[in-house]
Amino acid sequence: GGECAGRVRAWWERQGDQRICWLAFDDRQGIGMANLAVFERMPHVGVPDGRWGYVGNVWVDPTQRRRGVATALMTAVIDWCCAGSFERIVLNPSEMSMPMYRGLGFRPADELMRLDL
């Protein structure tokens, strides 16, 4: 609805240059998207600068799933990150999407920790 669209618009504007979005279209409409939040390492003496990305909101229209749309979107994300010399890409996959991410070379990141507030 309109209220949600307004919230999404405000959220996107707050993201500034720290988020990149890829869209997939068929002949008539949008059928998928992926976005990447960009993080830069704080400079430290003796440590090279570095960037990494967090993939979020990968979505494909239910009528278009299992047709390679998400794989094409993620391939574009990976290519963009490689071209930008990113160190890594991280994401929090759904159970359904895990085989696709494994096929693209993603592996578990067991070293992460979290605190729910």
C-alpha positions as CSV (number, residue, x, y, z in Angstrom):
1,G,0.0,0.0,0.0
2,G,0.8,3.7,-0.1
3,E,2.0,3.8,3.5
4,C,4.5,1.1,3.0
5,A,5.7,2.6,-0.3
6,G,6.4,5.8,1.6
7,R,8.4,4.0,4.2
8,V,10.4,2.2,1.6
9,R,11.1,5.4,-0.3
10,A,12.3,7.1,3.0
11,W,14.4,4.1,3.8
12,W,16.0,4.1,0.4
13,E,16.8,7.8,0.6
14,R,18.5,7.3,4.0
15,Q,20.8,4.7,2.5
16,G,22.6,7.2,0.3
17,D,25.5,5.8,-1.6
18,Q,25.9,2.9,0.8
19,R,23.4,0.6,-1.0
20,I,23.4,-0.6,-4.6
21,C,20.3,-2.3,-6.2
22,W,19.9,-4.7,-9.2
23,L,16.5,-5.2,-10.9
24,A,15.3,-7.9,-13.2
25,F,12.5,-7.3,-15.7
26,D,10.6,-9.4,-18.1
27,D,8.9,-7.7,-21.1
28,R,6.3,-6.0,-19.0
29,Q,7.3,-5.6,-15.4
30,G,9.9,-6.0,-12.6
31,I,10.3,-9.6,-11.6
32,G,13.2,-9.6,-9.2
33,M,15.7,-7.5,-7.2
34,A,18.8,-7.8,-5.1
35,N,20.5,-5.1,-3.1
36,L,23.9,-4.8,-1.5
37,A,24.9,-2.7,1.5
38,V,28.5,-1.5,1.2
39,F,30.8,-1.4,4.2
40,E,34.3,0.0,4.4
41,R,36.9,-1.1,7.0
42,M,38.0,1.7,9.3
43,P,41.6,2.6,8.5
44,H,44.3,1.1,10.7
45,V,48.0,1.4,10.6
46,G,49.5,-1.5,8.7
47,V,46.2,-2.8,7.5
48,P,45.1,-2.1,3.9
49,D,41.7,-0.4,3.3
50,G,39.0,-2.9,2.5
51,R,35.4,-3.1,1.5
52,W,32.8,-5.9,1.9
53,G,29.1,-6.2,1.0
54,Y,26.0,-7.5,2.7
55,V,23.4,-8.8,0.3
56,G,19.8,-8.2,1.4
57,N,16.3,-8.4,0.0
58,V,16.9,-10.8,-2.9
59,W,13.4,-11.3,-4.2
60,V,11.9,-12.9,-7.3
61,D,8.2,-12.8,-8.2
62,P,6.7,-16.2,-7.2
63,T,5.6,-16.8,-10.8
64,Q,9.2,-16.4,-12.0
65,R,11.0,-18.5,-9.5
66,R,13.2,-21.5,-10.4
67,R,14.0,-19.9,-13.8
68,G,17.5,-18.5,-13.1
69,V,16.4,-14.9,-12.1
70,A,18.0,-14.9,-8.7
71,T,21.1,-16.6,-10.0
72,A,21.4,-13.9,-12.7
73,L,20.9,-11.1,-10.1
74,M,23.5,-12.6,-7.8
75,T,26.0,-13.1,-10.6
76,A,25.7,-9.4,-11.4
77,V,26.2,-8.6,-7.7
78,I,29.3,-10.9,-7.5
79,D,30.7,-9.4,-10.7
80,W,30.2,-5.9,-9.4
81,C,31.9,-6.7,-6.1
82,C,34.9,-8.4,-7.9
83,A,35.3,-5.4,-10.1
84,G,35.3,-3.2,-7.0
85,S,37.9,-5.3,-5.2
86,F,35.6,-6.3,-2.4
87,E,37.1,-8.7,0.2
88,R,33.8,-10.6,0.7
89,I,30.1,-10.8,0.3
90,V,27.9,-12.0,3.2
91,L,24.2,-12.7,3.4
92,N,21.6,-14.5,5.5
93,P,19.9,-17.0,3.2
94,S,16.5,-18.5,3.5
95,E,16.5,-22.3,3.6
96,M,15.0,-22.4,0.1
97,S,17.8,-20.3,-1.4
98,M,20.7,-22.1,0.2
99,P,21.3,-24.5,-2.8
100,M,21.5,-21.5,-5.2
101,Y,24.0,-19.7,-3.0
102,R,26.1,-22.8,-2.5
103,G,26.2,-23.2,-6.3
104,L,27.6,-19.7,-6.6
105,G,30.4,-20.5,-4.1
106,F,29.0,-19.2,-0.9
107,R,29.8,-21.1,2.3
108,P,28.7,-21.0,5.9
109,A,30.2,-18.1,8.0
110,D,30.4,-19.8,11.4
111,E,32.7,-17.1,12.9
112,L,29.8,-14.5,13.1
113,M,28.0,-13.8,16.4
114,R,24.8,-11.8,17.1
115,L,22.9,-10.3,19.9
116,D,19.1,-10.0,19.5
117,L,17.8,-6.8,21.3
